[in-house]
Every structure is written in structure tokens, then in C-alpha cells.
Amino acid sequence: MTNQHSIIQQVNDAKENVALADELIRNYLPFINAEVSRFLNRFVSESDDELSIGMMAFHEAILGYSNSRGAFLSYAAMTIKSRLIDFKRSESRHYGIVSLDESLDDEDDSTLYDKVPSNVGDALEEVRVQATKEEIKELTEVLNDFGVSLSDVADNSPKQDRTLETCKRVIRYAKDNPEILEELLQTKKLPLKKLIEGSQADRKTIERHRKYVVTMLLILTNGYDIIRGHLVNVLREKGGSYS
């Protein structure tokens, strides 16, 4: 049984067993911690409310997961980020910042978003474009910490299908083993020995495409929703997937 299948089995068992769910959360606490830390751009401690929210979101991901949602850890990461965003929005309301999703308390339970004119499409598209720019800027800054640039990734991308498949196998293995992702985030170095042993990939291939693998892991596991969505569409057109 592969690690991915093992995780899915644990998740399915935990759906009906609170003790197993608690155990799964404990086992993946480093992963949860890493996701929350990445969202906050700082390390978190047990006293941080955000870590508790991350743990609850992970449990929510356990209960809501199905095979159609793809890799569990990717789904869990997305759920954690979503709940942290909700938390930050809630905090903002206390400081007088109004959300478009907040109810206006009128008879039809409409929200402020419902009152936005229908011709606001151009403005929303501008927001989407700006959000994409911000994601790219953030990813560029994160990559700098790993000694990688976007131009490096372009130059370092696999050119042959066989090489691409090898890289994808390594990335899947890393995604399914959160301790590897934790080590990558802490040391800013790709744990080559563990990846090669776990995925049975060729060392020279991974060494040659190290920057590409690092970038794909950061994109696919750390909440860059817009970039990740674009990447998934491109891979689907090519008949491939990292999940």
C-alpha cells in the first residue's frame, strides 16, 4: 500500500473514531504548524489561537474529505488556509472593517456583496489580477529564501516526459510525508537522501532538477491557490497531475 493510500485509509478510519482523529492530528501537527506558520509568515507556538484554528481545520478536513478532492494533504492545507482567512476577517470586523459577506440584517438576509451592482465585473477582474500579482510576488520572496528564482525554475524544468514523471513521483512522495515538507521549510534545503530512498528516483535526475522540485512543492502545498489552479489546468492539458 502506498503512503497516499495509507493516509487516505487513516482519514477514513478517523471519520468515525474521535480517538483516531485526535491521533491523526497529533501525528500531523508538524504539517499543521508549518501551514499556519506560512500563513502568518512567522513561527507559531501552542499559545497562538491560529494554531488551534489550524488543528480544528485539519479535523474539518478529515470529516469533509473524499477521493474526489485529490490528495488529502493538499485539501487539508486549503482548509487550514480558508479557516485562518475567516478568522482574520472576523478579527477585522472588530476593528470596523466590513466584509462583503456580512449580513445586512434586512428581511431577505442579503449581504453587502448582494448589493454590489452587476456591472462590477471589471473591478472584480482587477482584484483577481492584483491577487495574482501578489501571489507571484510572495512566491518570489519565498523562493529567494531557498536560493531559487523564477527564471531558475524555467531553466530547470524537465524537458522530457520521463524526467517529468520522475520529478512528479518525488513531489507526490514529499507531499504525502509531512516531515519532509517540515524539514524543507526549516532548513531551506531539499532532503535529497530521504526523497530518493522514498520515491526510488534517480539521484542525478533530482539533483539536476532540484530547484524545480522545490518550487513545485512550495506551490502545491503552501496555499498559492491562483498559481496552483493555473498549474493544475496546465498539467491536466498535458495529461498529468501532481496529486
N, C-alpha and C positions, 0 to 999 in steps of 0.2 A: 504494500500500500504506500502511495506517495505521501509526502508531507502534506500536500494540499488536501488530499483525501482524508488524511488523519485529522487535520484541523476541522474540516467540514463535519466529520463524524463527532468530534468533541463538541462542536457548536450544536449539532442536532441533539446530542445527549443532554446538553446543558439547557436546552429549551424547556425540558420537563423536569429538571432537577436543580433546585436552588443551590445545593451544595456543590454540584459540578460547575454551575455557572460562577460561583464565587471562586472556585479553584482555577477556572479558566482565566478569570480576571486577574487573579494573583500571578499566574504564570506569564501573562502578557502585560503586566504592569510596566516593564521597561518600554514596551511598544507604546502604551498609552502615555507614559511620561514623555517620550520623545515627540509624540504628536502634539501634546499640549505645549511642550517647550517650544516647538517650532512655530506654533500659532502665536504664542506670546513673545517669541524672539528672546527668550531667557529661560534659564533653568527653573524648574518648579520644585516645591517641597510639599510634604504631606499636609502642611497647614494651608496651602493655597486652595481656594474654592474651585478654581479651574480644574485642578487635578480630580477633585470629587466629581465634577461635572463630566470630565473625560471618562471616568470609571463608569458612571451611570450611562453615558452614551455608548460605551462598549457593551454594556449589558443590553441596552436597547438594540444594538446591532445584532447581538446573539438572538434575541427574540424575533427580530424582523428579517433575518437573513434567509435567503433561498438561493438555490443554484443559479437561478436566472440573473442574480445580481452580480455574478462574476466572482472574482477572488474575495474571500471573506475579509482579509486584512485591508484591502482597498476600500471595501464597503464600510468597514469599521472606522477607517481613517476619515472617510467622508462624513460619517455620522458624528464623530467626535468634533470635527470642524464645524459642522452645522449647529450643534448644540452650544458650542463656545460662542459662535456668532450670535445666537439667540440670547445668550447670557449677557454679552456685551451690549446688545441692543436694549435689553432690559435695564442694564445699568445706565445707559444713556438717557432713557426716559426719565429717570430720577433727576437728571440734570437738565430737564426741559427740552430734550431733543425728541421730536415726534417721529415715529415710524410710519411709513406708508401703509403698513399692515395693521396699524392700531385702529380699533373700532371707534366710530364717531358717536356711538350710543344713540343713534336715531332708530326709528321704528323698523327699518329694513336691515339693521345690522351691517350697514355698508361701512367700508373703510375709506381712509383718505385716498388710497390708491384707486378706489372705485370712482372717485370724484375727479380724477385726472382726465382731461379732455382726450378723446380718441386720436387726435392728430398729434399726440406727443411722441409718435414713433421715432422721429428724427432725434429727439432728445434722448430717448432710451437707447438708440443705437450709438449715440455719442458716449453715453455712460458705459456701454458694453466695450466700445473701443478703448476708452480710458482705462477700464478694468483690465483689459488685455495688456495694455502698455505697462500697467502697474505690476502685473504678474511677471511679465518679461523682465522688468527692472529688478524685481525682488529675486527672481531666479538667477539673474546675472550676478547680483551681490552675493547670493549663497554660493554660487559656483566659484566665485573668487576665493572664498574660504577654502575651497578644495583644490585651488590652483588650476582651475579649468575656466575657459572662456567659451562663449557660444561658437566662435569661429573654430576653436579646437574640436568641438563636437562635430561640426560639419566635416572637418578634415579627417576625423577619427571614426566616422560612421562606417559600418560594414558595407562593403561593395558587392559581396557575393551572397547568394541565398544561404549557402551552407554556413558561412560565418555569421550571418544574421541569426540563423536558428540556434547556433551555439550561444550567442550573446543572450538571446531570449531565454534559453534554458537556465543560464546563470542568473538572470534577473528574476525569473519565476522562483528559483530556489531561495534567493535572498529575500524576496517578498514574503515567502512562507516561513521564514526563520527570523523572527523579530530581533533576536540577539545579534544577528549580523548587521541589521539596519542600525541598531543601537551603537554597535562598535564603529560603524561608518560615520555616524553623526558625531560621536565623541572624539574619535581620533583623526577625522578628516582623511582617513586612508581606507582604501578598499581592502578588506581582509581576503586577499587572494587565495591563501592556502585553504581556508575554510570553504570558500566558494568553489574552488577547483575540486576539492575532495568530495564536497556535497553534490555537485552537479555533474561530475565526471567530465568536465570540459577540458579542452587542451590549454595548457598554461600559456603558450606563446600567443594563442588567439586572444585570450583575455588580457594579457599584458599589453598587446598591441592596441586593444580597443578599451583600455581601462577608463579613459575619460568619457567615452560614450556610455559605458555601463553605469558609471557614477551618475551621470546626468539623467539617464533613464530612470534610475532608482529614485532620485530626488523628485523627478516629475511625477512618477506613477504612485508614489507612496506618501507624498507630503503636501497634498491638498491643492496643487495648481490645477484647479478644475477646468479652466478655459483651455490651457495648454494641453492638459491631459485629454480633454474631449476632442481637440483637433488631432492629437496623436492617435487616439483610438480610431477615428474616422479614416486616417491615412492608412493605418495598419489593416483595417477592415477591407479597404480597397485593394490592398496587396495580398489579402487572404491570410493575414497573420494576426496574432494577438499576444500580449504580454500577460494576460490574466489566466 
